[in-house]
Amino acid sequence: MRLEDVRDVKLDWRGSMMPPATPDPDDPPVRWHRCFSWAETAIAWILLIVPALLSALSDQTAEHRNTTLLLAAGAAVWLGLLTVTLRGKLRDHPLAAVAMFAGIATFGSILQYRDAYFLIFMVYGFFAAMRMRPMLVSFLGVGITSLLINTMTLGGPIHALSVSPGIWGTVVIVQTVAIGGGGALFAAVGKQSQERKRALEQLAAAEAENRGLQRQLLTQAREAGVLDERQRLSQEIHDTLAQGFTGIITQLEAAAQARDDTSEWERHLAAATQLARENLTEARRSVAALHPEPLEAATLPEALAEVTRLWSERTSVPAEFSATGNAVPLHPELEATLLRITQEALSNVARHAHASRVGITLSYMGDEVTLDARDDGVGFDPADPPPPPSPEGGHGLPGMRRRAERLAGTLHVEAEPGGGTAISVRLPAVPAATLDPTEGAS
C-alpha cells in the first residue's frame, strides 16, 4: 500500500443518520458503535417500561388500563423482535429499520392516544426514524414522529391541524429540522471518525511497509557492499601487497647472490627491509578500511569532524566541518557510507585539487540527509574527469556514486577548470530504529 492510496475523508449523506449497530465487516471494529447499540436498546425498553408502570398505577378503569397494558405488551413483543432477535446486518437492513419505525409509530400513537404517559415511548420514534435510509426517508420519519407526539393527546393530527394549523405546523417543522439536523450531524461525526480511523490504520500499514522496504534495501546494499569490498581488497592486494612481496623476494634473492660484495648485499637487504615496512603499512591500512573505526565511539557529526581535522593536519590544507539540522542516529549502513564518501572526497582533494581551502557540511533535513564537500582547487572538466584511482587506493567519483546509489541516494558533482569542485550526496534518512535485532549480531 502506498501513502497516496489513502483518500480524503468524505461523508455519505445518502445513508442513515445513525451509525450501524455492527460496523461493516470491511471496517475495523469500533468500540463506541457497540456501546451505542447497547445504549439504544436499553433506552427503547426504558421508554416503554416507564410509561407502562405509570399507566398501571394510574386512576383508570380496569378495562381501559388492561387494554392499554395489552397494547404495551404488543409493543414490547415488536420491540423485542427487532432489537433483541435481529442482530448485526439484519438489524441494519433498510427494511428492518422501516419495520421498526412503523411498529413504534403505530403502537406509540395508539398508546399515547389512550394514555398521555406513553408520550415518553413515542420519543423512541425519533431514534427509529433516524435509522432509516436514505436520509430523506429519515427526515420524513422524524417529521411523522414529531407530528404524532405533539398531536395525539389533542385528538390526533387531523383534529389538531384543523384547529391550529399554524402553531402545530410550525412546531413540527422546527422540531423536525432541529432533531433531523442533529441526527445528520451525529452521523457525519461518526462516519468521519470511522474514516479517520481507517485512514490512520492505512497510514500505519504504509509506514510499516516502508520500514520493511528500507530494511530490504539496506540488506541488499550490505550484500552489494560486501561484494564491492571483496573486489576492492582483491584488487588492492594484487596491486600493493602482492607486488610488494614480489619486490621483497627479488631483493632477497639479489642479496643472496651478492654475499661476496658486502656493500651490495647490505643495499639489497635494506631495500627488502624497506619494502617489508611499506607492505606492513599497506596491510594495516587495508585492515583499517574494513571498518569505520571513527564511528565506534562517536556520533556521525563528531566522526566526520575528526576525519576532517586529521586530514587537514596531515595535508596542511585548511578544512572546516559543519553540521546543520537536528542530528539523529541513522542506520549504521548510512553512517558508514557517509563516512567513506567523506574520506574519499578528501582523498581526491589531496591527490588532484591543489586546493587552499576545503569545506565539509552534513545536513539533516527530515527524511533526507545530505553531505556537501567543496574545495577551491583547480577543478576539472566534468566531461573529462580525473583518471582512475592509482594503486595507492580509493575509488574516485564512480565509487562514491556507487555507494550512494546502493542506498537509494544520489551524487551530484559541480566543477569547472580553475573554479573548484563541489560534491553533493543525498541519502534517505533511515533512522537507526529500523535496524532488526538480528542485524546487531552480524
Solvent accessible surface area in square Angstrom, and as a share of the most:
residue,aa,sasa,rsa
1,M,100,0.45
2,R,150,0.55
3,L,92,0.46
4,E,109,0.49
5,D,54,0.28
6,V,31,0.18
7,R,188,0.69
8,D,119,0.62
9,V,58,0.33
10,K,159,0.67
11,L,56,0.28
12,D,62,0.32
13,W,127,0.45
14,R,184,0.67
15,G,18,0.17
16,S,22,0.14
17,M,0,0.00
18,M,14,0.06
19,P,11,0.07
20,P,49,0.31
21,A,9,0.07
22,T,70,0.41
23,P,17,0.10
24,D,73,0.38
25,P,96,0.60
26,D,130,0.67
27,D,27,0.14
28,P,25,0.16
29,P,100,0.63
30,V,13,0.07
31,R,182,0.66
32,W,82,0.29
33,H,1,0.01
34,R,99,0.36
35,C,65,0.39
36,F,37,0.16
37,S,6,0.04
38,W,157,0.55
39,A,49,0.38
40,E,3,0.01
41,T,19,0.11
42,A,49,0.38
43,I,62,0.32
44,A,0,0.00
45,W,67,0.24
46,I,98,0.50
47,L,27,0.13
48,L,6,0.03
49,I,85,0.43
50,V,58,0.33
51,P,0,0.00
52,A,19,0.15
53,L,107,0.53
54,L,69,0.35
55,S,0,0.00
56,A,37,0.29
57,L,152,0.75
58,S,23,0.15
59,D,150,0.78
60,Q,52,0.23
61,T,94,0.55
62,A,58,0.45
63,E,140,0.63
64,H,59,0.26
65,R,58,0.21
66,N,90,0.46
67,T,53,0.31
68,T,0,0.00
69,L,57,0.28
70,L,131,0.65
71,L,46,0.23
72,A,7,0.05
73,A,50,0.38
74,G,24,0.23
75,A,1,0.01
76,A,26,0.20
77,V,109,0.63
78,W,80,0.28
79,L,0,0.00
80,G,15,0.14
81,L,87,0.43
82,L,13,0.06
83,T,0,0.00
84,V,78,0.45
85,T,92,0.53
86,L,40,0.20
87,R,124,0.45
88,G,19,0.18
89,K,149,0.63
90,L,114,0.57
91,R,10,0.04
92,D,18,0.09
93,H,87,0.39
94,P,51,0.32
95,L,130,0.65
96,A,17,0.13
97,A,4,0.03
98,V,66,0.38
99,A,34,0.26
100,M,10,0.04
101,F,16,0.07
102,A,50,0.39
103,G,6,0.06
104,I,3,0.01
105,A,14,0.10
106,T,74,0.43
107,F,48,0.20
108,G,0,0.00
109,S,14,0.09
110,I,73,0.37
111,L,0,0.00
112,Q,1,0.01
113,Y,134,0.51
114,R,67,0.24
115,D,10,0.05
116,A,65,0.50
117,Y,90,0.34
118,F,0,0.00
119,L,72,0.36
120,I,56,0.29
121,F,0,0.00
122,M,1,0.00
123,V,52,0.30
124,Y,2,0.01
125,G,0,0.00
126,F,15,0.06
127,F,47,0.20
128,A,1,0.00
129,A,0,0.00
130,M,17,0.07
131,R,19,0.07
132,M,7,0.03
133,R,89,0.32
134,P,72,0.45
135,M,25,0.11
136,L,147,0.73
137,V,50,0.29
138,S,0,0.00
139,F,62,0.26
140,L,115,0.57
141,G,1,0.01
142,V,0,0.00
143,G,15,0.14
144,I,67,0.34
145,T,1,0.00
146,S,0,0.00
147,L,45,0.22
148,L,25,0.13
149,I,14,0.07
150,N,31,0.16
151,T,0,0.00
152,M,22,0.10
153,T,63,0.37
154,L,80,0.40
155,G,42,0.41
156,G,7,0.06
157,P,32,0.20
158,I,151,0.77
159,H,101,0.45
160,A,2,0.02
161,L,61,0.30
162,S,83,0.54
163,V,101,0.58
164,S,30,0.19
165,P,81,0.51
166,G,51,0.49
167,I,113,0.57
168,W,57,0.20
169,G,22,0.21
170,T,80,0.47
171,V,53,0.31
172,V,21,0.12
173,I,113,0.58
174,V,92,0.53
175,Q,54,0.24
176,T,19,0.11
177,V,95,0.55
178,A,66,0.51
179,I,49,0.25
180,G,0,0.00
181,G,33,0.32
182,G,40,0.38
183,G,6,0.06
184,A,10,0.08
185,L,119,0.59
186,F,78,0.33
187,A,15,0.12
188,A,11,0.09
189,V,86,0.49
190,G,4,0.04
191,K,65,0.28
192,Q,71,0.31
193,S,42,0.27
194,Q,22,0.10
195,E,41,0.18
196,R,120,0.44
197,K,77,0.33
198,R,57,0.21
199,A,17,0.13
200,L,105,0.52
201,E,77,0.35
202,Q,54,0.24
203,L,73,0.36
204,A,58,0.45
205,A,48,0.37
206,A,0,0.00
207,E,95,0.43
208,A,47,0.36
209,E,74,0.33
210,N,59,0.30
211,R,95,0.35
212,G,26,0.25
213,L,99,0.49
214,Q,52,0.23
215,R,75,0.27
216,Q,97,0.43
217,L,53,0.27
218,L,4,0.02
219,T,54,0.32
220,Q,96,0.43
221,A,3,0.02
222,R,67,0.24
223,E,112,0.50
224,A,41,0.32
225,G,12,0.11
226,V,67,0.39
227,L,100,0.50
228,D,23,0.12
229,E,41,0.18
230,R,162,0.59
231,Q,109,0.48
232,R,32,0.12
233,L,37,0.19
234,S,70,0.45
235,Q,104,0.46
236,E,10,0.04
237,I,84,0.43
238,H,114,0.51
239,D,26,0.14
240,T,20,0.12
241,L,27,0.13
242,A,42,0.32
243,Q,103,0.46
244,G,9,0.09
245,F,115,0.48
246,T,86,0.50
247,G,20,0.19
248,I,22,0.11
249,I,99,0.50
250,T,73,0.42
251,Q,43,0.19
252,L,85,0.42
253,E,101,0.45
254,A,27,0.21
255,A,4,0.03
256,A,48,0.37
257,Q,161,0.72
258,A,15,0.12
259,R,180,0.66
260,D,149,0.77
261,D,71,0.37
262,T,87,0.50
263,S,80,0.52
264,E,54,0.24
265,W,96,0.34
266,E,93,0.42
267,R,136,0.49
268,H,23,0.10
269,L,68,0.34
270,A,62,0.48
271,A,32,0.25
272,A,4,0.03
273,T,55,0.32
274,Q,90,0.40
275,L,48,0.24
276,A,45,0.35
277,R,153,0.56
278,E,84,0.38
279,N,11,0.06
280,L,91,0.45
281,T,87,0.51
282,E,42,0.19
283,A,33,0.25
284,R,160,0.58
285,R,85,0.31
286,S,10,0.06
287,V,99,0.57
288,A,58,0.45
289,A,25,0.19
290,L,96,0.48
291,H,97,0.43
292,P,19,0.12
293,E,113,0.50
294,P,45,0.28
295,L,33,0.17
296,E,118,0.53
297,A,104,0.80
298,A,38,0.30
299,T,79,0.46
300,L,1,0.01
301,P,23,0.15
302,E,100,0.45
303,A,1,0.01
304,L,0,0.00
305,A,41,0.31
306,E,68,0.30
307,V,17,0.10
308,T,3,0.02
309,R,112,0.41
310,L,78,0.39
311,W,7,0.03
312,S,21,0.14
313,E,112,0.50
314,R,170,0.62
315,T,43,0.25
316,S,100,0.64
317,V,28,0.16
318,P,62,0.39
319,A,21,0.16
320,E,112,0.50
321,F,44,0.18
322,S,55,0.36
323,A,49,0.38
324,T,70,0.41
325,G,59,0.57
326,N,120,0.62
327,A,57,0.45
328,V,63,0.36
329,P,100,0.63
330,L,4,0.02
331,H,0,0.00
332,P,66,0.42
333,E,39,0.18
334,L,0,0.00
335,E,29,0.13
336,A,24,0.18
337,T,10,0.06
338,L,0,0.00
339,L,0,0.00
340,R,36,0.13
341,I,1,0.01
342,T,1,0.00
343,Q,55,0.24
344,E,19,0.09
345,A,3,0.02
346,L,3,0.01
347,S,33,0.21
348,N,21,0.11
349,V,15,0.09
350,A,56,0.43
351,R,79,0.29
352,H,61,0.27
353,A,9,0.07
354,H,149,0.66
355,A,13,0.10
356,S,75,0.48
357,R,127,0.46
358,V,4,0.02
359,G,11,0.11
360,I,2,0.01
361,T,23,0.13
362,L,0,0.00
363,S,14,0.09
364,Y,18,0.07
365,M,89,0.40
366,G,74,0.71
367,D,116,0.60
368,E,60,0.27
369,V,0,0.00
370,T,7,0.04
371,L,3,0.02
372,D,37,0.19
373,A,10,0.08
374,R,105,0.38
375,D,19,0.10
376,D,77,0.40
377,G,7,0.07
378,V,72,0.41
379,G,13,0.13
380,F,33,0.14
381,D,65,0.34
382,P,77,0.49
383,A,94,0.73
384,D,103,0.53
385,P,71,0.45
386,P,44,0.27
387,P,95,0.60
388,P,119,0.75
389,P,55,0.34
390,S,51,0.33
391,P,72,0.45
392,E,115,0.52
393,G,13,0.12
394,G,27,0.26
395,H,31,0.14
396,G,10,0.10
397,L,25,0.12
398,P,79,0.50
399,G,3,0.03
400,M,1,0.00
401,R,86,0.31
402,R,111,0.41
403,R,32,0.12
404,A,0,0.00
405,E,101,0.45
406,R,54,0.20
407,L,4,0.02
408,A,65,0.50
409,G,8,0.07
410,T,82,0.48
411,L,14,0.07
412,H,109,0.49
413,V,28,0.16
414,E,106,0.47
415,A,18,0.14
416,E,106,0.47
417,P,98,0.62
418,G,67,0.64
419,G,46,0.45
420,G,4,0.04
421,T,17,0.10
422,A,35,0.27
423,I,15,0.07
424,S,32,0.21
425,V,1,0.00
426,R,107,0.39
427,L,2,0.01
428,P,36,0.23
429,A,19,0.14
430,V,3,0.02
431,P,61,0.38
432,A,36,0.28
433,A,96,0.74
434,T,4,0.02
435,L,57,0.28
436,D,46,0.24
437,P,129,0.81
438,T,111,0.65
439,E,30,0.14
440,G,58,0.56
441,A,97,0.75
442,S,120,0.77
